[in-house]
Amino acid sequence: MRFAISGSSGQILATGELFIQEDESGELRLSFRTDRGRIIEGGLVDADGSLANASKDLFRQFFLTWGVSGITLTARSS
């Protein structure tokens, strides 16, 4: 599934895809890969499979990456 990340003004900051990757310690992490190849790592997936904490960490990384508040992640049809 494709996604667009936009700021509070509606400007699209990046497009790409969410994915789960295994880190060096074997933990699963929610991440975002932009169409330009940049990978933004989010938080760890909880043992029960919940993405709630992982997504909060990912949105913090979005803020640090673009310095924009009010970031929205929107699913896009292909």
BALOBA-1460 file (C-alpha; in Angstrom, 3 decimals):
// residues 78
<rec num="1" residu="m" x="0.000" y="0.000" z="0.000"/>
<rec num="2" residu="r" x="1.246" y="3.470" z="-0.881"/>
<rec num="3" residu="f" x="1.222" y="6.437" z="1.492"/>
<rec num="4" residu="a" x="1.719" y="10.188" z="1.345"/>
<rec num="5" residu="i" x="3.092" y="12.198" z="4.245"/>
<rec num="6" residu="s" x="1.873" y="15.769" z="4.420"/>
<rec num="7" residu="g" x="2.319" y="18.691" z="6.773"/>
<rec num="8" residu="s" x="-0.438" y="20.758" z="8.375"/>
<rec num="9" residu="s" x="-0.462" y="23.101" z="5.368"/>
<rec num="10" residu="g" x="-1.301" y="20.164" z="3.083"/>
<rec num="11" residu="q" x="2.086" y="20.117" z="1.360"/>
<rec num="12" residu="i" x="3.179" y="16.561" z="0.507"/>
<rec num="13" residu="l" x="6.565" y="15.980" z="2.117"/>
<rec num="14" residu="a" x="7.141" y="12.455" z="0.813"/>
<rec num="15" residu="t" x="5.456" y="9.430" z="-0.681"/>
<rec num="16" residu="g" x="6.412" y="5.846" z="-0.045"/>
<rec num="17" residu="e" x="5.526" y="2.711" z="1.873"/>
<rec num="18" residu="l" x="5.374" y="1.395" z="5.417"/>
<rec num="19" residu="f" x="7.191" y="-1.843" z="6.156"/>
<rec num="20" residu="i" x="8.362" y="-4.002" z="9.041"/>
<rec num="21" residu="q" x="12.079" y="-4.686" z="9.233"/>
<rec num="22" residu="e" x="14.109" y="-6.850" z="11.553"/>
<rec num="23" residu="d" x="16.889" y="-4.943" z="13.321"/>
<rec num="24" residu="e" x="20.317" y="-6.232" z="14.354"/>
<rec num="25" residu="s" x="18.976" y="-7.672" z="17.607"/>
<rec num="26" residu="g" x="16.133" y="-9.546" z="15.900"/>
<rec num="27" residu="e" x="13.399" y="-7.120" z="16.987"/>
<rec num="28" residu="l" x="10.748" y="-6.011" z="14.494"/>
<rec num="29" residu="r" x="10.563" y="-2.295" z="13.731"/>
<rec num="30" residu="l" x="7.967" y="-0.244" z="11.839"/>
<rec num="31" residu="s" x="9.668" y="1.914" z="9.207"/>
<rec num="32" residu="f" x="8.870" y="4.093" z="6.200"/>
<rec num="33" residu="r" x="10.736" y="4.007" z="2.867"/>
<rec num="34" residu="t" x="10.317" y="7.095" z="0.695"/>
<rec num="35" residu="d" x="10.164" y="6.823" z="-3.073"/>
<rec num="36" residu="r" x="13.617" y="8.413" z="-3.105"/>
<rec num="37" residu="g" x="15.007" y="5.570" z="-0.999"/>
<rec num="38" residu="r" x="15.274" y="7.221" z="2.395"/>
<rec num="39" residu="i" x="14.397" y="4.920" z="5.288"/>
<rec num="40" residu="i" x="12.905" y="6.449" z="8.412"/>
<rec num="41" residu="e" x="12.918" y="4.025" z="11.319"/>
<rec num="42" residu="g" x="10.053" y="4.017" z="13.771"/>
<rec num="43" residu="g" x="9.595" y="2.110" z="16.977"/>
<rec num="44" residu="l" x="9.563" y="-1.551" z="17.848"/>
<rec num="45" residu="v" x="6.498" y="-3.681" z="17.208"/>
<rec num="46" residu="d" x="5.035" y="-4.908" z="20.513"/>
<rec num="47" residu="a" x="5.224" y="-8.635" z="21.302"/>
<rec num="48" residu="d" x="1.451" y="-8.895" z="20.765"/>
<rec num="49" residu="g" x="1.797" y="-7.370" z="17.261"/>
<rec num="50" residu="s" x="0.426" y="-3.954" z="18.208"/>
<rec num="51" residu="l" x="1.785" y="-1.063" z="16.145"/>
<rec num="52" residu="a" x="0.519" y="1.682" z="18.495"/>
<rec num="53" residu="n" x="3.867" y="2.486" z="20.149"/>
<rec num="54" residu="a" x="5.846" y="1.819" z="16.980"/>
<rec num="55" residu="s" x="3.733" y="4.318" z="15.045"/>
<rec num="56" residu="k" x="4.086" y="6.989" z="17.751"/>
<rec num="57" residu="d" x="7.854" y="6.643" z="17.480"/>
<rec num="58" residu="l" x="7.658" y="6.768" z="13.686"/>
<rec num="59" residu="f" x="5.688" y="10.023" z="13.793"/>
<rec num="60" residu="r" x="8.320" y="11.481" z="16.151"/>
<rec num="61" residu="q" x="10.935" y="10.580" z="13.542"/>
<rec num="62" residu="f" x="8.831" y="12.236" z="10.827"/>
<rec num="63" residu="f" x="8.844" y="15.422" z="12.906"/>
<rec num="64" residu="l" x="12.622" y="15.230" z="13.403"/>
<rec num="65" residu="t" x="13.148" y="14.547" z="9.702"/>
<rec num="66" residu="w" x="11.021" y="17.377" z="8.315"/>
<rec num="67" residu="g" x="10.651" y="19.711" z="11.299"/>
<rec num="68" residu="v" x="6.949" y="20.059" z="10.608"/>
<rec num="69" residu="s" x="4.136" y="19.560" z="13.111"/>
<rec num="70" residu="g" x="0.696" y="18.275" z="12.262"/>
<rec num="71" residu="i" x="2.017" y="15.505" z="10.034"/>
<rec num="72" residu="t" x="-0.596" y="13.287" z="8.394"/>
<rec num="73" residu="l" x="-0.053" y="9.877" z="6.822"/>
<rec num="74" residu="t" x="-2.614" y="9.151" z="4.105"/>
<rec num="75" residu="a" x="-3.139" y="5.902" z="2.200"/>
<rec num="76" residu="r" x="-3.088" y="6.392" z="-1.557"/>
<rec num="77" residu="s" x="-4.515" y="4.163" z="-4.227"/>
<rec num="78" residu="s" x="-1.992" y="2.970" z="-6.793"/>
